[in-house]
Amino acid sequence: MDNDTILKQFDEIEKRVERLIGACQTLKAANTELTEKVGRLEAELLEKQQQEGENTEIKALIRTKIDNLMERLEGAAEASQEQ
């Protein structure tokens, strides 16, 4: 092999290495973005789960109050029928 051929091969190798480094940097940046997005989505999901739990508690409280009122109405209706 002559020196020109060897130099051309090294140039080609350098270009390929530069492209690989660029691709690696691009993938690292994308990975960082995705990791941050996952963190934000997990935080949003946790918040929604907490809100859902609060809504469930409120629904249970409302259901209890409605049931108590219905019992009182039924008791009042029975008392008025007895009179």
Secondary structure, 3 states (H helix, E strand, C coil): CCHHHHHHHHHHHHHHHHHHHHHHHHHHHHHHHHHHHHHHHHHHHHHHHHHHHHHHHHHHHHHHHHHHHHHHHHHHHHHHHHC
